[in-house]
Amino acid sequence: DGKIASTDIVEVVVSPPYVFLPTVKDKLRPEIQVAAQNCWVKKGGAFTGEVSAEMLANLGIPWVILGHSERRALLGESSEFVGDKVAYALAQGLKVIACVGETLEQREAGSTMTVVAEQTKAIADKITDWTNVVIAYEPVWAIGTGKVATPAQAQEVHANL
């Protein structure tokens, strides 16, 4: 029942687990969009359990989030791999929320901008049109730790991208 500003001012996107995407999409008001939490880097095939960009497009899911810090840290997704995923998702007609961010050790070492620039450059090396890409600053040190990135910290990173 909440009021949402006009979609030419703000886009609202929610991202439930894959198995709930169609249900959530069907139950939401039309001005609220749905994003998948991830997708595979290429067309489907023998990649058991992976969700392809084509599958998302077939479901009418317009957005996908790529580059989650836990996928980078736990699954070893490199910045170059994330760049490939972004390029492929865009080529399949999806919009992308690309996550970038540093660990606590990198922040304390003063490397935040270097890390985020490297992650962003890996995407820039694969695409030329940023129309359907949103960069989301997702500092690893703020995920599940109880620590929160301040608006000033987020603005600092976004201003330097």
Contacts in CASP RR format, 6 or more apart in sequence:
PFRMAT RR
TARGET T0000
AUTHOR 0000-0000-0000
METHOD contacts of the structure
MODEL  1
DGKIASTDIVEVVVSPPYVFLPTVKDKLRPEIQVAAQNCWVKKGGAFTGE
VSAEMLANLGIPWVILGHSERRALLGESSEFVGDKVAYALAQGLKVIACV
GETLEQREAGSTMTVVAEQTKAIADKITDWTNVVIAYEPVWAIGTGKVAT
PAQAQEVHANL
4 10 0 8 1.000
4 12 0 8 1.000
4 29 0 8 1.000
4 31 0 8 1.000
4 32 0 8 1.000
7 31 0 8 1.000
11 33 0 8 1.000
12 31 0 8 1.000
12 32 0 8 1.000
12 33 0 8 1.000
13 32 0 8 1.000
13 33 0 8 1.000
13 34 0 8 1.000
13 35 0 8 1.000
13 63 0 8 1.000
13 97 0 8 1.000
14 24 0 8 1.000
14 28 0 8 1.000
14 32 0 8 1.000
14 33 0 8 1.000
14 34 0 8 1.000
14 35 0 8 1.000
15 34 0 8 1.000
15 35 0 8 1.000
15 36 0 8 1.000
15 37 0 8 1.000
15 63 0 8 1.000
15 65 0 8 1.000
16 24 0 8 1.000
16 34 0 8 1.000
17 37 0 8 1.000
18 36 0 8 1.000
18 37 0 8 1.000
18 51 0 8 1.000
21 34 0 8 1.000
21 36 0 8 1.000
21 56 0 8 1.000
21 59 0 8 1.000
21 61 0 8 1.000
22 59 0 8 1.000
24 34 0 8 1.000
25 34 0 8 1.000
25 59 0 8 1.000
25 60 0 8 1.000
25 61 0 8 1.000
28 34 0 8 1.000
33 62 0 8 1.000
33 63 0 8 1.000
34 61 0 8 1.000
34 62 0 8 1.000
34 63 0 8 1.000
35 61 0 8 1.000
35 62 0 8 1.000
35 63 0 8 1.000
35 64 0 8 1.000
35 65 0 8 1.000
35 97 0 8 1.000
36 51 0 8 1.000
36 56 0 8 1.000
36 61 0 8 1.000
36 63 0 8 1.000
36 64 0 8 1.000
36 65 0 8 1.000
37 64 0 8 1.000
37 65 0 8 1.000
37 68 0 8 1.000
38 51 0 8 1.000
38 64 0 8 1.000
38 65 0 8 1.000
38 66 0 8 1.000
38 68 0 8 1.000
38 71 0 8 1.000
39 50 0 8 1.000
39 51 0 8 1.000
39 52 0 8 1.000
39 53 0 8 1.000
39 55 0 8 1.000
39 56 0 8 1.000
39 64 0 8 1.000
39 66 0 8 1.000
39 85 0 8 1.000
39 89 0 8 1.000
39 94 0 8 1.000
40 47 0 8 1.000
40 50 0 8 1.000
40 51 0 8 1.000
40 52 0 8 1.000
40 53 0 8 1.000
40 85 0 8 1.000
41 81 0 8 1.000
41 84 0 8 1.000
41 85 0 8 1.000
41 88 0 8 1.000
42 52 0 8 1.000
42 88 0 8 1.000
43 52 0 8 1.000
43 54 0 8 1.000
44 50 0 8 1.000
44 52 0 8 1.000
44 54 0 8 1.000
44 55 0 8 1.000
45 52 0 8 1.000
53 64 0 8 1.000
53 88 0 8 1.000
53 89 0 8 1.000
53 91 0 8 1.000
53 92 0 8 1.000
53 93 0 8 1.000
53 94 0 8 1.000
54 92 0 8 1.000
56 64 0 8 1.000
56 92 0 8 1.000
56 94 0 8 1.000
57 92 0 8 1.000
57 93 0 8 1.000
57 94 0 8 1.000
61 94 0 8 1.000
62 94 0 8 1.000
62 95 0 8 1.000
63 94 0 8 1.000
63 95 0 8 1.000
63 96 0 8 1.000
63 97 0 8 1.000
64 89 0 8 1.000
64 94 0 8 1.000
64 95 0 8 1.000
64 96 0 8 1.000
64 97 0 8 1.000
65 96 0 8 1.000
65 97 0 8 1.000
65 99 0 8 1.000
65 136 0 8 1.000
66 82 0 8 1.000
66 83 0 8 1.000
66 85 0 8 1.000
66 86 0 8 1.000
66 89 0 8 1.000
66 96 0 8 1.000
66 97 0 8 1.000
66 98 0 8 1.000
66 99 0 8 1.000
67 77 0 8 1.000
67 82 0 8 1.000
67 85 0 8 1.000
67 98 0 8 1.000
67 99 0 8 1.000
67 100 0 8 1.000
68 99 0 8 1.000
68 138 0 8 1.000
69 99 0 8 1.000
69 101 0 8 1.000
69 138 0 8 1.000
69 139 0 8 1.000
69 140 0 8 1.000
69 143 0 8 1.000
70 143 0 8 1.000
71 77 0 8 1.000
72 78 0 8 1.000
72 79 0 8 1.000
72 82 0 8 1.000
73 103 0 8 1.000
73 140 0 8 1.000
77 85 0 8 1.000
78 122 0 8 1.000
79 118 0 8 1.000
79 119 0 8 1.000
79 121 0 8 1.000
79 122 0 8 1.000
79 123 0 8 1.000
80 122 0 8 1.000
80 125 0 8 1.000
82 98 0 8 1.000
82 119 0 8 1.000
82 122 0 8 1.000
82 123 0 8 1.000
83 98 0 8 1.000
83 122 0 8 1.000
83 123 0 8 1.000
83 125 0 8 1.000
83 126 0 8 1.000
83 127 0 8 1.000
84 126 0 8 1.000
86 96 0 8 1.000
86 98 0 8 1.000
86 123 0 8 1.000
86 126 0 8 1.000
86 127 0 8 1.000
86 133 0 8 1.000
87 123 0 8 1.000
87 126 0 8 1.000
87 127 0 8 1.000
89 96 0 8 1.000
90 96 0 8 1.000
90 127 0 8 1.000
90 129 0 8 1.000
90 132 0 8 1.000
90 133 0 8 1.000
93 132 0 8 1.000
94 132 0 8 1.000
95 132 0 8 1.000
95 133 0 8 1.000
95 134 0 8 1.000
96 132 0 8 1.000
96 133 0 8 1.000
96 134 0 8 1.000
97 133 0 8 1.000
97 134 0 8 1.000
97 136 0 8 1.000
98 120 0 8 1.000
98 123 0 8 1.000
98 133 0 8 1.000
98 134 0 8 1.000
98 135 0 8 1.000
98 136 0 8 1.000
99 136 0 8 1.000
99 137 0 8 1.000
99 138 0 8 1.000
100 115 0 8 1.000
100 116 0 8 1.000
100 119 0 8 1.000
100 120 0 8 1.000
100 135 0 8 1.000
100 136 0 8 1.000
100 137 0 8 1.000
100 138 0 8 1.000
100 157 0 8 1.000
101 112 0 8 1.000
101 115 0 8 1.000
101 116 0 8 1.000
101 119 0 8 1.000
101 137 0 8 1.000
101 138 0 8 1.000
101 139 0 8 1.000
101 140 0 8 1.000
101 157 0 8 1.000
102 111 0 8 1.000
102 112 0 8 1.000
102 115 0 8 1.000
102 116 0 8 1.000
102 139 0 8 1.000
102 140 0 8 1.000
102 141 0 8 1.000
103 140 0 8 1.000
103 141 0 8 1.000
104 140 0 8 1.000
104 141 0 8 1.000
104 145 0 8 1.000
106 112 0 8 1.000
106 115 0 8 1.000
107 139 0 8 1.000
107 141 0 8 1.000
112 139 0 8 1.000
112 157 0 8 1.000
113 157 0 8 1.000
113 160 0 8 1.000
116 137 0 8 1.000
116 157 0 8 1.000
116 160 0 8 1.000
116 161 0 8 1.000
117 160 0 8 1.000
117 161 0 8 1.000
120 135 0 8 1.000
120 161 0 8 1.000
123 133 0 8 1.000
127 133 0 8 1.000
135 158 0 8 1.000
135 161 0 8 1.000
137 149 0 8 1.000
137 154 0 8 1.000
137 157 0 8 1.000
137 158 0 8 1.000
139 149 0 8 1.000
139 153 0 8 1.000
141 147 0 8 1.000
142 148 0 8 1.000
142 149 0 8 1.000
END
